[in-house]
């Protein structure tokens, strides 16, 4: 169970408690973005949220928990964006796996740009100890989902997943939507080596 699930499913969470939790997360987001995770303190968060230290520890185990909850909730929104885009592409009759992937990738990049400050926070390398492991694990799971889309094409999965991961970093930190369009156009032209060989021999 994730940190987000653990907090959300607590039966003691009243409407007032949920509002306090949301306020603390919003404050943590502002503080982490402006000061960085390492320089931010719990007192900064509770002051911004106009809450007490006790209320923070009622909902979260500490500063790292706030950061990881922001990450999990951001990833949940990104997952919904990409799933919606893939469903829409298939619903419109698209059957080419690469085009479905590009549609989902575009939704992911759009989400990163829409929440650019938050996305950049997670890419700066200024997170709690061990966060890089969390990032690697999420990338591995993402590659596994792509493997289901590109059946029997493990090399293609490595290439497109790696290319998009690099693109996310450059687009978010640079804030250039035009670069996102160019990258997706190039990724959309990638085909398995077998297909490329067949075209060159034909």
PASEBA-1860 file (N, C-alpha, C; in nm, 3 decimals):
! residues 202
1> XXXXXXXX> 0.085/-0.120/0.000/0.000/0.000/0.000/0.088/0.124/0.000 ~ 0.052/0.224/-0.081/0.132/0.345/-0.089/0.101/0.437/0.027 ~ 0.187/0.538/0.044/0.164/0.638/0.149/0.030/0.707/0.129 ~ -0.005/0.732/0.002/-0.131/0.800/-0.028/-0.249/0.715/0.016 ~ -0.247/0.585/-0.022/-0.357/0.495/0.015/-0.372/0.487/0.166 ~ -0.259/0.480/0.235/-0.261/0.464/0.380/-0.329/0.583/0.447 ~ -0.303/0.702/0.397/-0.362/0.821/0.456/-0.509/0.834/0.418 ~ -0.539/0.814/0.288/-0.674/0.838/0.238/-0.775/0.742/0.299
9> XXXXXXXX> -0.735/0.616/0.325/-0.830/0.516/0.372/-0.848/0.515/0.523 ~ -0.784/0.606/0.595/-0.799/0.610/0.740/-0.942/0.652/0.773 ~ -1.019/0.569/0.846/-1.159/0.602/0.874/-1.176/0.723/0.964 ~ -1.072/0.760/1.041/-1.084/0.873/1.133/-1.077/1.007/1.060 ~ -1.044/1.005/0.932/-1.028/1.129/0.859/-1.165/1.192/0.833 ~ -1.195/1.302/0.904/-1.321/1.373/0.887/-1.306/1.472/0.773 ~ -1.415/1.540/0.741/-1.408/1.642/0.637/-1.309/1.751/0.677 ~ -1.312/1.788/0.804/-1.219/1.890/0.852/-1.076/1.838/0.843
17> XXXXXXXX> -1.057/1.711/0.880/-0.924/1.652/0.872/-0.874/1.645/0.729 ~ -0.965/1.612/0.635/-0.927/1.606/0.494/-0.887/1.743/0.443 ~ -0.958/1.846/0.490/-0.925/1.982/0.449/-0.788/2.023/0.503 ~ -0.759/1.983/0.627/-0.629/2.013/0.687/-0.519/1.942/0.610 ~ -0.543/1.816/0.576/-0.444/1.738/0.501/-0.417/1.804/0.366 ~ -0.522/1.845/0.295/-0.504/1.911/0.165/-0.428/2.041/0.179 ~ -0.459/2.117/0.286/-0.390/2.243/0.310/-0.242/2.220/0.337 ~ -0.210/2.116/0.412/-0.070/2.084/0.442/0.005/2.043/0.315
25> XXXXXXXX> -0.060/1.965/0.230/0.003/1.924/0.105/0.026/2.044/0.012 ~ -0.073/2.131/0.004/-0.057/2.250/-0.080/0.056/2.338/-0.027 ~ 0.064/2.351/0.104/0.171/2.429/0.164/0.306/2.364/0.140 ~ 0.312/2.233/0.155/0.438/2.161/0.132/0.484/2.179/-0.012 ~ 0.390/2.173/-0.103/0.425/2.193/-0.244/0.488/2.331/-0.264 ~ 0.427/2.434/-0.210/0.480/2.570/-0.226/0.618/2.583/-0.161 ~ 0.633/2.528/-0.043/0.760/2.540/0.030/0.870/2.461/-0.041 ~ 0.840/2.339/-0.083/0.942/2.256/-0.150/0.985/2.320/-0.282
33> XXXXXXXX> 0.888/2.375/-0.355/0.920/2.438/-0.484/1.006/2.562/-0.465 ~ 0.975/2.640/-0.363/1.047/2.766/-0.343/1.181/2.749/-0.273 ~ 1.189/2.654/-0.178/1.312/2.641/-0.099/1.393/2.515/-0.130 ~ 1.326/2.416/-0.194/1.391/2.287/-0.214/1.363/2.198/-0.094 ~ 1.368/2.068/-0.115/1.336/1.976/-0.007/1.436/1.986/0.108 ~ 1.564/1.992/0.075/1.668/1.990/0.179/1.659/2.112/0.270 ~ 1.629/2.228/0.214/1.626/2.351/0.293/1.493/2.374/0.363 ~ 1.389/2.305/0.318/1.256/2.324/0.377/1.247/2.255/0.513
41> XXXXXXXX> 1.168/2.313/0.599/1.147/2.253/0.731/0.999/2.232/0.758 ~ 0.969/2.144/0.851/0.831/2.120/0.890/0.766/2.249/0.938 ~ 0.844/2.333/1.008/0.788/2.458/1.058/0.749/2.551/0.942 ~ 0.824/2.546/0.832/0.788/2.626/0.714/0.653/2.583/0.659 ~ 0.631/2.453/0.656/0.507/2.399/0.600/0.387/2.436/0.687 ~ 0.399/2.414/0.818/0.284/2.442/0.904/0.255/2.592/0.910 ~ 0.359/2.675/0.901/0.337/2.820/0.899/0.262/2.860/0.772 ~ 0.302/2.802/0.659/0.235/2.835/0.531/0.090/2.785/0.532
49> XXXXXXXX> 0.067/2.671/0.597/-0.068/2.613/0.600/-0.153/2.671/0.713 ~ -0.093/2.752/0.799/-0.160/2.804/0.917/-0.216/2.688/1.000 ~ -0.130/2.589/1.021/-0.168/2.470/1.097/-0.068/2.449/1.209 ~ -0.089/2.345/1.286/0.002/2.315/1.396/0.093/2.199/1.358 ~ 0.206/2.190/1.427/0.297/2.078/1.403/0.227/1.947/1.436 ~ 0.144/1.949/1.540/0.071/1.828/1.578/-0.022/1.780/1.469 ~ -0.089/1.875/1.401/-0.181/1.835/1.293/-0.104/1.775/1.177 ~ 0.018/1.827/1.152/0.098/1.770/1.044/0.134/1.625/1.075
57> XXXXXXXX> 0.177/1.601/1.199/0.217/1.464/1.235/0.096/1.372/1.256 ~ -0.022/1.430/1.263/-0.143/1.347/1.267/-0.168/1.284/1.130 ~ -0.133/1.359/1.023/-0.160/1.313/0.887/-0.038/1.255/0.817 ~ 0.080/1.299/0.854/0.203/1.257/0.786/0.310/1.224/0.890 ~ 0.402/1.139/0.849/0.509/1.100/0.942/0.622/1.201/0.946 ~ 0.623/1.297/0.850/0.728/1.397/0.849/0.743/1.460/0.713 ~ 0.853/1.529/0.694/0.879/1.602/0.570/0.888/1.507/0.450 ~ 0.956/1.395/0.467/0.971/1.300/0.356/0.836/1.243/0.314
65> XXXXXXXX> 0.749/1.218/0.411/0.616/1.165/0.381/0.535/1.264/0.299 ~ 0.547/1.393/0.332/0.480/1.496/0.253/0.528/1.494/0.109 ~ 0.659/1.486/0.091/0.720/1.485/-0.042/0.672/1.363/-0.121 ~ 0.678/1.246/-0.059/0.639/1.123/-0.129/0.491/1.120/-0.160 ~ 0.409/1.180/-0.075/0.266/1.186/-0.103/0.238/1.278/-0.222 ~ 0.308/1.391/-0.227/0.296/1.478/-0.344/0.335/1.402/-0.471 ~ 0.442/1.323/-0.464/0.489/1.244/-0.577/0.385/1.141/-0.619 ~ 0.331/1.067/-0.523/0.233/0.962/-0.554/0.107/1.021/-0.616
73> XXXXXXXX> 0.061/1.135/-0.562/-0.061/1.195/-0.615/-0.037/1.254/-0.754 ~ 0.082/1.309/-0.776/0.116/1.358/-0.910/0.118/1.242/-1.010 ~ 0.180/1.132/-0.971/0.187/1.016/-1.059/0.048/0.958/-1.085 ~ -0.039/0.963/-0.986/-0.176/0.913/-1.006/-0.248/0.999/-1.110 ~ -0.229/1.130/-1.104/-0.291/1.218/-1.205/-0.232/1.191/-1.343 ~ -0.101/1.170/-1.348/-0.036/1.142/-1.476/-0.086/1.010/-1.534 ~ -0.104/0.911/-1.449/-0.156/0.781/-1.495/-0.295/0.797/-1.556 ~ -0.379/0.876/-1.489/-0.514/0.899/-1.542/-0.508/0.972/-1.676
81> XXXXXXXX> -0.417/1.068/-1.689/-0.403/1.139/-1.815/-0.363/1.046/-1.928 ~ -0.264/0.961/-1.903/-0.214/0.874/-2.010/-0.314/0.765/-2.045 ~ -0.381/0.711/-1.944/-0.483/0.608/-1.972/-0.597/0.667/-2.054 ~ -0.639/0.786/-2.019/-0.748/0.852/-2.092/-0.708/0.877/-2.237 ~ -0.584/0.921/-2.257/-0.536/0.948/-2.394/-0.529/0.820/-2.475 ~ -0.478/0.713/-2.415/-0.468/0.585/-2.487/-0.606/0.531/-2.521 ~ -0.701/0.543/-2.427/-0.838/0.497/-2.454/-0.901/0.577/-2.567 ~ -0.879/0.707/-2.565/-0.936/0.792/-2.671/-0.877/0.756/-2.807
89> XXXXXXXX> -0.745/0.729/-2.810/-0.680/0.694/-2.936/-0.739/0.563/-2.991 ~ -0.751/0.465/-2.904/-0.808/0.336/-2.948/-0.954/0.352/-2.986 ~ -1.027/0.435/-2.909/-1.168/0.458/-2.939/-1.189/0.525/-3.073 ~ -1.088/0.601/-3.116/-1.096/0.668/-3.246/-1.053/0.576/-3.360 ~ -1.022/0.451/-3.326/-0.987/0.353/-3.428/-0.839/0.331/-3.447 ~ -0.755/0.393/-3.364/-0.609/0.376/-3.379/-0.568/0.238/-3.330 ~ -0.497/0.164/-3.414/-0.452/0.029/-3.378/-0.299/0.016/-3.378 ~ -0.230/0.117/-3.430/-0.084/0.112/-3.430/-0.032/0.139/-3.289
97> XXXXXXXX> 0.041/0.044/-3.229/0.089/0.062/-3.091/0.174/0.187/-3.073 ~ 0.254/0.222/-3.172/0.339/0.340/-3.158/0.256/0.467/-3.152 ~ 0.152/0.475/-3.232/0.068/0.595/-3.230/-0.009/0.604/-3.098 ~ -0.052/0.491/-3.045/-0.119/0.490/-2.915/-0.020/0.536/-2.807 ~ 0.104/0.486/-2.816/0.207/0.525/-2.720/0.233/0.675/-2.727 ~ 0.245/0.729/-2.847/0.272/0.872/-2.863/0.157/0.955/-2.808 ~ 0.033/0.909/-2.826/-0.081/0.982/-2.771/-0.073/0.988/-2.619 ~ -0.038/0.873/-2.559/-0.025/0.868/-2.413/0.095/0.951/-2.366
105> XXXXXXXX> 0.205/0.944/-2.443/0.325/1.020/-2.408/0.298/1.170/-2.414 ~ 0.221/1.212/-2.513/0.187/1.354/-2.525/0.106/1.399/-2.403 ~ 0.014/1.315/-2.360/-0.066/1.348/-2.241/0.023/1.359/-2.118 ~ 0.123/1.271/-2.109/0.215/1.275/-1.995/0.296/1.405/-1.997 ~ 0.350/1.439/-2.113/0.429/1.562/-2.123/0.343/1.685/-2.100 ~ 0.220/1.684/-2.151/0.130/1.796/-2.127/0.103/1.812/-1.977 ~ 0.087/1.699/-1.908/0.066/1.704/-1.764/0.187/1.760/-1.691 ~ 0.306/1.722/-1.738/0.429/1.775/-1.678/0.438/1.926/-1.697
113> XXXXXXXX> 0.399/1.975/-1.815/0.403/2.118/-1.840/0.294/2.192/-1.763 ~ 0.178/2.128/-1.750/0.068/2.188/-1.675/0.106/2.204/-1.527 ~ 0.180/2.106/-1.475/0.225/2.110/-1.335/0.378/2.117/-1.332 ~ 0.430/2.209/-1.409/0.574/2.211/-1.432/0.656/2.230/-1.305 ~ 0.613/2.320/-1.216/0.691/2.343/-1.094/0.702/2.216/-1.012 ~ 0.591/2.143/-1.003/0.592/2.019/-0.925/0.676/1.912/-0.994 ~ 0.659/1.899/-1.125/0.736/1.800/-1.200/0.886/1.829/-1.189 ~ 0.922/1.957/-1.197/1.063/1.995/-1.186/1.118/1.963/-1.048
121> XXXXXXXX> 1.035/1.977/-0.946/1.077/1.944/-0.809/1.128/1.801/-0.801 ~ 1.057/1.710/-0.867/1.094/1.569/-0.859/1.214/1.535/-0.947 ~ 1.247/1.622/-1.040/1.358/1.595/-1.131/1.489/1.660/-1.090 ~ 1.484/1.748/-0.993/1.604/1.822/-0.956/1.705/1.741/-0.876 ~ 1.665/1.626/-0.826/1.757/1.545/-0.747/1.762/1.587/-0.601 ~ 1.675/1.679/-0.562/1.672/1.728/-0.423/1.550/1.669/-0.353 ~ 1.558/1.539/-0.324/1.447/1.472/-0.258/1.495/1.401/-0.134 ~ 1.407/1.331/-0.065/1.448/1.257/0.054/1.541/1.142/0.018
129> XXXXXXXX> 1.622/1.097/0.113/1.713/0.984/0.087/1.636/0.864/0.033 ~ 1.688/0.805/-0.074/1.624/0.688/-0.133/1.522/0.718/-0.240 ~ 1.495/0.849/-0.264/1.392/0.882/-0.363/1.433/0.838/-0.503 ~ 1.565/0.837/-0.531/1.610/0.793/-0.663/1.572/0.648/-0.688 ~ 1.565/0.568/-0.581/1.522/0.428/-0.594/1.374/0.423/-0.632 ~ 1.295/0.510/-0.570/1.152/0.518/-0.603/1.134/0.556/-0.749 ~ 1.213/0.651/-0.797/1.206/0.694/-0.937/1.243/0.580/-1.031 ~ 1.349/0.506/-0.997/1.391/0.395/-1.083/1.285/0.285/-1.086
137> XXXXXXXX> 1.223/0.260/-0.972/1.119/0.157/-0.966/0.999/0.197/-1.051 ~ 0.964/0.326/-1.047/0.851/0.373/-1.129/0.884/0.363/-1.278 ~ 1.009/0.392/-1.314/1.050/0.380/-1.454/1.045/0.234/-1.498 ~ 1.084/0.143/-1.409/1.080/0.000/-1.442/0.935/-0.045/-1.465 ~ 0.844/-0.001/-1.381/0.704/-0.038/-1.397/0.646/0.022/-1.525 ~ 0.690/0.143/-1.556/0.646/0.210/-1.679/0.693/0.129/-1.799 ~ 0.817/0.082/-1.797/0.870/0.000/-1.906/0.791/-0.129/-1.920 ~ 0.749/-0.186/-1.807/0.670/-0.309/-1.812/0.535/-0.285/-1.878
145> XXXXXXXX> 0.474/-0.169/-1.851/0.347/-0.137/-1.918/0.367/-0.117/-2.067 ~ 0.479/-0.054/-2.103/0.509/-0.036/-2.245/0.534/-0.169/-2.314 ~ 0.594/-0.264/-2.239/0.620/-0.396/-2.295/0.491/-0.466/-2.333 ~ 0.386/-0.439/-2.257/0.255/-0.498/-2.290/0.199/-0.438/-2.417 ~ 0.236/-0.313/-2.445/0.188/-0.246/-2.566/0.266/-0.293/-2.688 ~ 0.399/-0.304/-2.672/0.486/-0.349/-2.782/0.526/-0.494/-2.757 ~ 0.439/-0.585/-2.793/0.462/-0.726/-2.765/0.583/-0.779/-2.842 ~ 0.666/-0.856/-2.770/0.783/-0.923/-2.830/0.883/-0.826/-2.893
153> XXXXXXXX> 0.885/-0.702/-2.841/0.980/-0.603/-2.893/1.054/-0.538/-2.776 ~ 1.133/-0.616/-2.700/1.199/-0.560/-2.581/1.296/-0.446/-2.613 ~ 1.366/-0.454/-2.726/1.460/-0.347/-2.762/1.385/-0.218/-2.790 ~ 1.271/-0.228/-2.855/1.189/-0.110/-2.885/1.139/-0.046/-2.755 ~ 1.101/-0.129/-2.660/1.055/-0.078/-2.530/1.166/0.002/-2.463 ~ 1.289/-0.050/-2.465/1.402/0.019/-2.404/1.425/0.155/-2.471 ~ 1.419/0.156/-2.603/1.447/0.279/-2.678/1.342/0.386/-2.653 ~ 1.214/0.351/-2.668/1.110/0.453/-2.654/1.093/0.498/-2.510
161> XXXXXXXX> 1.108/0.405/-2.415/1.097/0.443/-2.274/1.212/0.534/-2.234 ~ 1.333/0.499/-2.276/1.449/0.582/-2.245/1.442/0.719/-2.311 ~ 1.396/0.721/-2.436/1.385/0.848/-2.508/1.283/0.940/-2.442 ~ 1.171/0.884/-2.402/1.069/0.967/-2.340/1.112/1.014/-2.201 ~ 1.180/0.928/-2.126/1.229/0.968/-1.993/1.325/1.086/-2.005 ~ 1.414/1.080/-2.103/1.507/1.192/-2.126/1.431/1.316/-2.171 ~ 1.331/1.296/-2.254/1.252/1.410/-2.303/1.177/1.478/-2.190 ~ 1.123/1.399/-2.098/1.051/1.456/-1.985/1.141/1.551/-1.907
169> XXXXXXXX> 1.263/1.507/-1.879/1.357/1.590/-1.804/1.387/1.720/-1.878 ~ 1.420/1.711/-2.007/1.455/1.830/-2.084/1.337/1.926/-2.101 ~ 1.220/1.870/-2.128/1.102/1.954/-2.150/1.060/2.024/-2.021 ~ 1.061/1.950/-1.911/1.019/2.008/-1.784/1.116/2.116/-1.737 ~ 1.245/2.084/-1.738/1.343/2.180/-1.689/1.360/2.298/-1.784 ~ 1.338/2.275/-1.915/1.349/2.383/-2.013/1.219/2.457/-2.037 ~ 1.107/2.389/-2.010/0.976/2.451/-2.028/0.941/2.483/-2.172 ~ 0.986/2.400/-2.265/0.966/2.428/-2.408/0.865/2.329/-2.468
177> XXXXXXXX> 0.738/2.369/-2.486/0.638/2.280/-2.547/0.676/2.240/-2.689 ~ 0.745/2.330/-2.761/0.786/2.299/-2.898/0.881/2.182/-2.902 ~ 0.970/2.173/-2.802/1.061/2.060/-2.794/0.985/1.931/-2.772 ~ 0.880/1.936/-2.692/0.797/1.818/-2.669/0.738/1.767/-2.800 ~ 0.687/1.859/-2.881/0.628/1.821/-3.010/0.733/1.757/-3.101 ~ 0.852/1.815/-3.105/0.958/1.762/-3.190/1.001/1.622/-3.145 ~ 1.016/1.606/-3.015/1.058/1.476/-2.962/0.955/1.369/-2.993 ~ 0.827/1.402/-2.973/0.722/1.303/-2.998/0.713/1.268/-3.147
185> XXXXXXXX> 0.738/1.366/-3.232/0.738/1.339/-3.377/0.849/1.240/-3.412 ~ 0.966/1.255/-3.349/1.078/1.164/-3.375/1.049/1.025/-3.317 ~ 1.000/1.022/-3.193/0.969/0.893/-3.131/0.866/0.818/-3.214 ~ 0.769/0.892/-3.268/0.664/0.828/-3.348/0.714/0.762/-3.475 ~ 0.836/0.798/-3.517/0.893/0.737/-3.637/0.979/0.614/-3.607 ~ 1.001/0.588/-3.479/1.084/0.472/-3.441/1.006/0.343/-3.469 ~ 1.073/0.249/-3.528/1.013/0.120/-3.556/1.111/0.010/-3.516 ~ 1.060/-0.112/-3.493/1.149/-0.224/-3.459/1.254/-0.245/-3.567
193> XXXXXXXX> 1.369/-0.300/-3.528/1.477/-0.325/-3.623/1.432/-0.417/-3.735 ~ 1.344/-0.511/-3.704/1.295/-0.603/-3.807/1.218/-0.528/-3.915 ~ 1.137/-0.430/-3.871/1.060/-0.351/-3.968/1.152/-0.266/-4.054 ~ 1.254/-0.208/-3.990/1.349/-0.125/-4.065/1.426/-0.208/-4.166 ~ 1.463/-0.329/-4.127/1.536/-0.419/-4.218/1.450/-0.457/-4.336 ~ 1.322/-0.484/-4.307/1.231/-0.523/-4.414/1.213/-0.411/-4.514 ~ 1.206/-0.284/-4.462/1.187/-0.170/-4.553/1.312/-0.150/-4.641 ~ 1.431/-0.165/-4.577/1.554/-0.139/-4.653/1.577/-0.246/-4.758
201> XX> 1.536/-0.371/-4.730/1.556/-0.478/-4.826/1.451/-0.477/-4.934 ~ 1.337/-0.414/-4.904/1.230/-0.408/-5.005/1.252/-0.296/-5.095
END
